[in-house]
Structure formats: C-alpha cells, structure tokens
Amino acid sequence: MSQVELTAALLRSVALPGRYVGGELNEIVKPDENAADGHRLLRFALCFPDTYEIGMSNLAMRILYDVVNREEELAGERVFAPWTDMVEAMQKHDLPLFSLESKRPLDEFDCVGFTLSYELSYSAVLALLKLGRIPLRTAQRGESDPIVIAGGPVTYNIEPMAPFFDVVQIGESEEILPELLHLLREHRVKGNLSRAEFLLQAAQIEGCYVPSLYDVSYLEDGRIAAITPLAEGVPSQVKKRIVADLDAAPFPEKPLVPNIGIVHDRISLELFRGCPRGCRFCQAGQIYRPVRERSPEQLAIQLKQLLANSGYDEAGLLSLSTSDYSRLPELMDTLFSVIGEDKINLSVPSLRIDQFSLELMERISRTRKSGLTFAPEAGSQRLRDVINKGIDETEILEGMEKAFLGGYAGAKLYFMLGLPTETDEDVAGIPDLVYKMLGIHRRLKDEGHRLRKPEITVSTALFIPKPFTPFQWVPQATQSSLNHKVSILRDRLKSRAVKYNWHDQETSLWEAVLTRGDRRLADVLEAGLDAGIYLNSWEEFFDLEIWRELMERFGLDLDFYVYRERDRDEILPWDVIDIGVKKEFLWREYEKAIRAELTMPCGDFCSFCGVQHLAAPICVQGAQAVRASKKQEGASL
C-alpha cells in the first residue's frame, strides 16, 4: 500500500488542517492483514462530497462507517472534499485524494462509495474522482479500477449522474451495502468474478441499480421514449430496500468525535424513519415510507452508550416529524432517567406546531433551552390544505401561545414560495399570521405574564417539484413570479421583532434541473468539471451563468426541465425506481391537491399508497384494511 505523506509544512499552509489528519476518538483503523478465509480485506472508501465539517455531521456516514467495519472481511475509511486551499496544495505537490484513516490514495481502494444528500454536490463527486485519479465514467473503468457506488436520498433520481456510477443503492444501506461489498470481494479479492459479471450479479441484489445495464431512448420532443434493461435477469424496476426492524438495526455505539468543530456537533438519536403525514411537497415523506419506530427502551440504551463513549453533552432527536413519535411522553421520561442530574441538552427539532405542548416544553427545559423551529409552510389555510399540511391557523396560534408561556421568545418559521395554485393572497397570509403571533404576545403581556422580548424569524424557500411526490408533474414557479412574492414579504415584514430570510433563486433553479433531470445532463456536469466547478453547493462558488452556457453547448434547454408541465402518462427519468408508493396514488393526491382536499395521516387511515407489502406496524394495519376492503368487494388482496 502506498501512503500519502502530509508534511507539517503542507498542513501549516492550509486552513483547518484538522480536516485532513484523522486520528479522532473512536476512529477505526484495520491493519493490512488477511481475514480468516486467508484472503485480504476488501477496502471501502466512504466518501462525502463536501467538507469534513458537513460530512462528519451526517448520520448516514456514521452509521455506514460502523456497519462496514463490523464486518471482519471489510475495512471502511472516510474521505471528505478538501477545501480549495488543500486542493491547490495537493496539486502543487502532486498528491492524490486520500483517506483519513490510512492516507491510502483513493484509486487503491476496491470500492469508492458516495453518500449523496444534495443534488448540487454532483460537481464535487466528479472533482473527487478526478482528484482520486479514478476514471469518471463506468465505461472508462477497467478491471483494476475501483467500483464506484452511491447511496442517499437524491439517488432516487440519479439519472444526471448515471454514467458515472457503477452501482446505485436504492433504499436504506444497512443491509444493501454489506451484501454488495461481500459480492465485490468475490470479484476484487478472490478473483472469482469479472467486472462485468459482478455488475450483472449486483443488479440482481434487491435495492441495487446498475445504470449501465439500462438503455434510455428519447422522443423527438426530448421526452423519454423507453427505459429498457439490457440483460436477462435485470429487473425492469429496481425496488427500494428498507430496514424493517430499527431496534435490531446496527448503530454506532462508539461515535466518531471530530478533531474540529462541525455543523452538528452532538450525538444523534434516530427516533423513526418515514412520516405518517403525507405532505404533498415532501419527497422524504414518500421515499422513506413506511413509518418504523425505535422503542424508547432501545433509544435509552443508545443514549447511554453514546454519552459514555463520546463525552458529548448534547443529543439531537432526529426524525421527519418528532412530535409524531407514538410514545413521545414515555420516551422523554425514559431519556431523562438516563441523563439523571447530568447537564445534558436534548434538542428536539421537527416539531409540528399543533402538537407542541407545555408539558413537552417543560421536559425539554430541564436542560438548557434550544430554539424552536416550526414549519407552517404556507400562509393561508387554503394553501396548507393544498399541500396536505393538516394544520389550521387556530392550532398554529395556540401552539405559539404555549411557546410564549413556556419561556420562549418566539420561533423560526419556515414557509415555501411558489407552491402549486399559490396566489398573492396566500403569500400575504404569511405576514398576517406572523402579526397575529405578535398580537398574542402583546395580549399575554397585558394579562400580566412575564415574557421575553418577541423574536420571530421568517424564512422562505422556493418550492422545487421533486420526484416521487404528488407535485412531480408540475412546473416550477418562474423567477419573475418568485421575485414578486419575495417583494410582498419584504414590504410587509418590517417589524423590529421579525427577521426575514429568503433563499437564493439561482441555486434553486439549478437544483430543479438536476432533481428532475435525465442522463443527457451528464455531459453538462462533466463539462462543468472541465470548467473548474467544484464545491457547487457553496454559494460563493456557484455561478448559474456557467451552467446556462453549458446547457446551450449541449443543445439542452433549462426551461424543458424546470418550467414544463408533465403529462400524467409521461415516462419520467426516475420511473426505473420502485419506492413502493404507486404512481397512481401520487396522481390521485395531485388531483386532491388541486381541489384542496386533505388526506388523513397513515396511523389514522390507510390511503392505499402501495407500501402495504413492506413490513412495518402501521402498514400491517394498512394491509389489513386493504384486505377487508377487497373482501367486501368479493376479491382478495
């Protein structure tokens, strides 16, 4: 094995050298020794296409690092995107990209895997492959080159990056990744499979998508004509794979403790996956179905071990909607019994304002108070019904009143602009709602309550239609209409108690291209690498005009991807993926959205979305409901 040498002079020449040296508490370094079967370990590089501070905050990175290294025959090491000063230093000294644990060059790993959570990180993926001296495209790689794989939420439409990945994991990787790597060991270590044979066998693993084994043809108008498997045994659709029992799933008992401050510098407890709500704009709520919870008992065990093995004094409770955890009061009691008198802070994000109670606040405030974050998403009741938010204004205002009485100054409120059917009146409902909150604060103060000075932060993001949502067919709002709506809010949110932030439109526009894009964008992305684009997810490095020019160079129209309404029967780039939720269900939800009709949450009602066949308690109930319905019709499920 060769090893990249990081001299003291080189490290002194860059900012935050702790990003590159490794050696953290609980780091795992496996020696170059053979496994029990007499063959060497398979070396896996777990890559995050952003900086150390962001990648080390990613829970999936921590879980997969632990999952791989639990396996005797596998060795996992981490790779993060170096900052631009380190890239310059590496190029100056002719150094390849390397792992933190062993400083092994990236091209000496058997497999290189990327965790992808944001479409704008695609450019960094290509740059890391280039820095690692790995051929960019699957078609360019030979038998000795690493297998390049990807996983994460954006892989549900990986088509713009399809030519660059050998295998893409669809679903949750705790089970997929070890199975895939053990198969790869048969190829790379034991020599029992050629690269082509490995890819063909990988395509038959549940949850593995091999893009090179599918042909995509196009109509004259640019829409997709067909997606066709190229070999026998390759499925026409790749089914999502999930972990059915989270209590039995592995978790990192000894979490990595970073060398430098990171974005989310705390331990994390994942309460559950999925969300029962069914908000129509939310991709995560669809792709992570069905809901699966960890028990309070298991979460308490995890908290105790994580605290003992890390030295952290803060734990974040993670989920898509924490207040929908079915045993939340019991959980809080259980976790606080673990904490005891220790000054450990519990942060509880993702609260629904309608379920926020004084009782819960009092439990949280036994430790230091963290800020409150609520997401009403829309200013008017009509538009909240369109997106199936399932919350009314009375509940929102009652929740804020409880927050004020609980000792909070206010909250961060998140809304979206450009939602389907949105009008100026809907937008004006945002400041109307905020000023009603401030009015409640004044009333409570007049009644004699001792309150903190009110502080409300309003943030608006631009709605981007995402794959596998009921809005996947709709066009994105134009830049001119969004500018107009932002101006409405800037004019009306002028109270000293209110701060207004809005998201950059240009990055949202490029994200919209990539999130619903197809394989023809791969040429554009590769040309972006040649143009020097690297950390594209950082606003200081983003330039939409470069992307516009590159799109034109390859004869592609940005408007085709962003502003075009799709027909119901159009073949979409991501139709090769089966997430369990049926396309027919998504269309029904779209039609209900246009009528501003609500759909009940999963725990209360089965909407027959299609995931009933996946093993989870709520969907067991759903399957029973479906069977009962079919039985009444004289049929069987």
C-alpha positions, -999 to 999 in steps of 0.1 A, spaced: 0 0 0 12 35 -8 6 63 16 1 100 11 26 119 32 12 150 48 41 172 59 40 197 86 47 224 61 18 214 39 -6 213 68 5 247 80 -3 261 46 -40 253 47 -69 264 69 -82 239 94 -57 212 89 -76 190 113 -99 183 84 -73 160 69 -53 142 96 -78 117 111 -69 102 144 -102 111 161 -116 94 192 -132 61 181 -116 61 147 -113 25 133 -80 16 115 -78 -20 104 -44 -34 96 -33 -49 62 -39 -85 73 -58 -113 58 -92 -123 70 -100 -158 85 -105 -172 50 -69 -163 41 -78 -135 17 -72 -98 22 -98 -74 35 -119 -55 10 -111 -18 13 -140 6 10 -138 44 9 -168 61 23 -169 95 6 -189 126 14 -188 152 -14 -185 182 9 -162 194 37 -152 175 68 -174 197 90 -205 189 70 -198 152 63 -190 144 99 -224 158 108 -241 133 85 -257 105 105 -257 81 75 -219 85 73 -215 75 109 -239 45 106 -223 31 74 -188 36 88 -198 14 117 -218 -11 96 -188 -18 73 -162 -20 100 -183 -45 120 -177 -70 91 -144 -89 96 -137 -91 59 -144 -54 52 -125 -22 61 -141 12 58 -123 45 57 -135 81 53 -129 106 25 -142 142 25 -139 170 0 -108 191 7 -112 229 8 -99 248 -22 -66 257 -5 -59 220 2 -68 211 -34 -42 237 -46 -16 222 -22 -23 187 -33 -19 197 -70 13 216 -62 28 185 -46 12 160 -70 -7 143 -42 -39 122 -49 -70 123 -28 -66 101 2 -85 86 32 -82 99 67 -75 66 84 -46 52 64 -38 80 40 -44 54 12 -49 70 -23 -85 68 -34 -77 48 -65 -61 20 -44 -95 12 -27 -116 -17 -40 -148 3 -38 -155 40 -35 -189 49 -22 -206 84 -21 -233 94 3 -255 119 -16 -279 142 2 -280 172 -22 -281 175 -59 -257 204 -60 -229 181 -47 -227 163 -80 -199 185 -92 -179 177 -61 -184 140 -68 -167 143 -102 -140 165 -88 -132 139 -61 -130 112 -86 -106 133 -107 -85 142 -76 -85 105 -67 -73 96 -103 -103 74 -110 -118 74 -145 -150 94 -144 -173 71 -163 -183 35 -158 -174 28 -195 -139 41 -190 -130 19 -160 -111 -13 -162 -107 -44 -141 -82 -28 -117 -102 4 -111 -124 8 -80 -161 1 -83 -178 34 -77 -212 34 -60 -237 58 -45 -265 60 -19 -286 85 -2 -319 103 -8 -310 120 -41 -303 86 -57 -340 81 -62 -333 101 -94 -296 96 -101 -301 98 -139 -280 130 -144 -251 111 -127 -259 76 -141 -229 73 -164 -205 79 -135 -217 53 -110 -213 15 -114 -239 7 -88 -265 29 -70 -282 18 -38 -319 24 -37 -332 25 -1 -315 20 33 -279 9 31 -275 -10 64 -284 -43 46 -276 -34 10 -240 -22 15 -226 -53 33 -242 -77 8 -229 -57 -21 -194 -54 -7 -192 -91 1 -202 -98 -35 -175 -74 -47 -149 -92 -26 -156 -123 -47 -146 -101 -77 -117 -79 -64 -101 -101 -37 -108 -137 -47 -109 -131 -84 -140 -152 -90 -159 -126 -110 -150 -103 -138 -161 -67 -135 -190 -73 -160 -201 -104 -141 -200 -85 -108 -222 -57 -122 -247 -82 -136 -249 -100 -103 -251 -67 -84 -282 -58 -105 -300 -88 -90 -295 -77 -54 -326 -61 -40 -320 -24 -38 -291 -22 -63 -295 -2 -96 -268 -7 -122 -274 22 -147 -251 8 -174 -275 -22 -177 -303 1 -189 -308 19 -222 -327 52 -222 -342 63 -256 -358 97 -263 -386 111 -284 -380 140 -308 -395 164 -284 -370 154 -257 -392 133 -235 -382 97 -227 -395 71 -251 -384 40 -231 -362 27 -203 -350 -8 -213 -330 -34 -194 -301 -47 -215 -295 -81 -200 -315 -111 -188 -322 -110 -151 -320 -73 -148 -353 -60 -133 -375 -35 -152 -378 -16 -120 -354 -15 -90 -373 -20 -58 -364 1 -27 -350 -18 2 -357 -9 38 -347 -20 73 -379 -34 88 -369 -35 124 -350 -4 136 -345 -19 171 -325 -47 155 -306 -24 131 -269 -16 139 -260 18 153 -225 32 161 -221 26 199 -187 45 198 -193 76 176 -165 94 160 -157 126 178 -143 151 154 -110 170 156 -126 203 149 -160 219 153 -186 206 129 -220 218 119 -240 194 141 -215 187 169 -236 163 190 -247 128 192 -278 118 173 -307 95 182 -329 85 153 -364 80 166 -381 67 135 -380 66 97 -408 76 75 -436 101 83 -473 94 87 -484 129 74 -481 128 36 -473 164 29 -476 166 -9 -445 187 -15 -422 164 7 -401 138 -11 -387 124 21 -422 116 34 -428 94 3 -394 77 -2 -390 68 34 -424 51 38 -435 31 58 -431 45 93 -408 24 115 -401 34 151 -373 26 176 -386 17 210 -380 41 240 -360 12 256 -337 9 227 -332 46 224 -323 48 261 -297 21 256 -283 40 226 -282 73 245 -264 58 275 -237 42 253 -233 72 231 -228 96 260 -204 72 278 -183 67 246 -181 102 233 -180 129 261 -208 149 243 -232 169 264 -259 173 237 -281 148 219 -304 155 190 -336 136 185 -339 130 147 -369 122 125 -390 138 99 -416 148 125 -405 142 161 -439 151 176 -455 122 156 -434 97 176 -462 75 190 -447 72 225 -431 106 229 -440 113 266 -428 79 276 -396 85 255 -388 118 272 -393 103 307 -370 73 297 -343 95 282 -343 119 312 -339 89 335 -307 81 316 -295 117 319 -303 120 356 -287 151 371 -261 154 343 -263 186 323 -271 170 290 -291 190 265 -318 173 244 -326 192 212 -360 184 196 -363 196 160 -390 189 135 -419 197 158 -454 202 144 -467 234 160 -501 219 165 -487 192 188 -464 214 208 -474 213 244 -464 230 276 -457 196 291 -432 187 264 -415 222 267 -412 217 305 -394 184 299 -370 199 274 -364 229 296 -350 207 324 -318 212 304 -309 244 286 -334 257 261 -327 253 225 -345 273 198 -379 263 184 -384 256 147 -418 253 132 -428 249 95 -463 261 87 -451 260 50 -480 283 37 -496 314 49 -533 306 41 -555 277 52 -564 270 16 -528 265 5 -520 245 36 -548 222 25 -534 220 -10 -501 207 3 -519 184 29 -502 201 58 -531 190 81 -529 220 104 -552 250 108 -545 286 119 -561 281 153 -537 252 161 -507 273 149 -516 303 171 -524 281 201 -490 264 197 -472 298 196 -491 309 227 -479 278 246 -444 286 234 -445 322 247 -459 309 280 -432 283 282 -405 309 282 -396 310 246 -391 344 228 -406 331 196 -395 307 169 -380 302 135 -409 298 110 -403 281 76 -425 287 46 -423 279 9 -430 302 -21 -441 291 -55 -464 262 -43 -489 250 -69 -520 272 -71 -503 299 -49 -517 334 -52 -506 368 -38 -533 364 -12 -517 332 0 -483 349 2 -498 379 21 -511 353 46 -476 348 59 -471 383 74 -508 382 85 -500 350 105 -468 364 120 -485 396 132 -513 375 148 -485 358 167 -471 391 179 -506 401 188 -508 371 211 -475 381 227 -489 416 234 -521 402 249 -503 378 272 -480 406 284 -511 428 290 -526 400 311 -495 401 334 -474 373 321 -437 378 323 -425 371 288 -392 375 269 -389 401 241 -405 386 210 -382 373 182 -396 357 151 -375 347 122 -394 340 89 -375 320 62 -389 312 28 -375 286 5 -385 282 -31 -407 252 -39 -390 227 -61 -411 199 -75 -394 167 -65 -396 131 -79 -419 107 -62 -442 134 -49 -478 144 -60 -462 175 -75 -437 157 -96 -456 167 -127 -460 205 -121 -437 233 -134 -416 253 -111 -427 289 -105 -409 314 -127 -381 337 -113 -402 368 -120 -432 355 -101 -409 345 -72 -393 379 -71 -427 395 -69 -437 373 -40 -405 380 -21 -411 417 -25 -445 413 -10 -430 398 21 -401 422 23 -426 451 22 -448 437 49 -424 420 74 -409 452 88 -415 448 125 -383 450 147 -395 417 162 -394 400 128 -364 389 107 -370 378 72 -346 355 52 -351 342 17 -333 315 -3 -312 323 -34 -333 316 -65 -304 307 -88 -292 277 -68 -329 265 -66 -331 268 -104 -301 245 -109 -313 221 -82 -347 219 -101 -328 209 -133 -309 182 -116 -337 168 -94 -359 161 -124 -331 157 -149 -321 128 -172 -289 112 -184 -282 139 -211 -272 162 -182 -241 140 -176 -222 157 -204 -231 191 -189 -218 181 -155 -186 167 -169 -181 199 -188 -186 218 -156 -157 199 -141 -136 209 -170 -147 245 -164 -134 243 -128 -167 239 -110 -161 221 -77 -180 230 -44 -211 239 -63 -233 237 -32 -215 267 -17 -230 300 -28 -196 316 -31 -186 291 -58 -220 288 -76 -225 305 -110 -257 298 -128 -245 315 -160 -218 289 -165 -245 262 -163 -267 280 -187 -238 283 -212 -230 246 -209 -267 236 -213 -267 255 -246 -235 240 -257 -250 205 -255 -283 215 -270 -303 213 -238 -330 237 -226 -331 247 -190 -368 256 -193 -376 220 -205 -365 206 -172 -378 234 -149 -409 251 -163 -425 223 -183 -457 206 -170 -455 168 -174 -484 147 -187 -498 120 -165 -486 92 -188 -452 106 -195 -423 83 -188 -402 101 -161 -365 96 -157 -370 80 -122 -397 55 -133 -370 29 -133 -372 30 -95 -400 14 -74 -403 31 -40 -434 11 -31 -456 42 -34 -475 38 -66 -476 64 -94 -514 61 -95 -515 71 -58 -493 101 -64 -516 113 -92 -547 109 -70 -530 130 -44 -522 156 -71 -558 158 -81 -569 161 -44 -543 189 -41 -559 209 -69 -593 205 -50 -576 214 -17 -587 181 -2 -569 166 28 -557 130 31 -556 116 66 -523 105 82 -512 69 79 -518 60 115 -555 70 113 -564 59 78 -549 37 50 -548 57 18 -537 26 -2 -504 42 -13 -488 9 -22 -463 3 5 -486 -21 24 -464 -50 13 -434 -37 32 -431 -49 68 -439 -22 93 -466 -19 121 -486 9 105 -486 -7 71 -496 -41 86 -527 -23 97 -529 -8 62 -527 -42 45 -554 -55 68 -576 -25 58 -570 -32 21 -578 -69 25 -610 -60 44 -620 -36 16 -613 -61 -11 -631 -88 7 -662 -67 8 -659 -63 -30 -657 -101 -33 -620 -101 -42 -588 -110 -23 -557 -90 -19 
